[in-house]
């Protein structure tokens, strides 16, 4: 029952975020240097009307963070294309790594959902990643990310305190990626050693 509620909440968040995208004004194409962002629409539906799927996909592959986010949300919700959580995460991660607050929030939600089915050995790493993504989105004023951070911090255990510290380190070391070489960046949680672990 909880999984259904969590997934329903995640899908609702995705639908809401398709109309509330906040992106930087420009991105860098891996092949053409700096280019003005081409997708200016505020919703997935409007972006599809203006650019079509093929155009949106082309812009996403060129590095347009808003196009990447919209494609990820479309795969996540099945809006116009078959649902595919692997593709959804791939495209949302690309936008999140470029600094799109809504994409960072969704990465936090997706990672937090993974905790429920993860092996015990993966929980701290996933928790730290979720914390990092929420922290990054919250720093940009994303209200739901702020609420999720408060929830993650509300019931501290030895493991969650350790994960939060790692998540804070990841967030403080994170920098926006504006080239294709780092769009798929995965935070190196396991390489972070806290004083007590050394």
Secondary structure as GFF3:
##gff-version 3
##sequence-region A 1 198
A	DSSP	alpha_helix	2	17	.	.	.	ID=ss1
A	DSSP	beta_strand	26	29	.	.	.	ID=ss2
A	DSSP	beta_strand	33	36	.	.	.	ID=ss3
A	DSSP	alpha_helix	44	62	.	.	.	ID=ss4
A	DSSP	alpha_helix	65	77	.	.	.	ID=ss5
A	DSSP	alpha_helix	85	97	.	.	.	ID=ss6
A	DSSP	alpha_helix	101	115	.	.	.	ID=ss7
A	DSSP	alpha_helix	120	139	.	.	.	ID=ss8
A	DSSP	alpha_helix	143	154	.	.	.	ID=ss9
A	DSSP	alpha_helix	158	173	.	.	.	ID=ss10
A	DSSP	three_ten_helix	180	182	.	.	.	ID=ss11
A	DSSP	three_ten_helix	189	191	.	.	.	ID=ss12
A	DSSP	three_ten_helix	195	197	.	.	.	ID=ss13
###
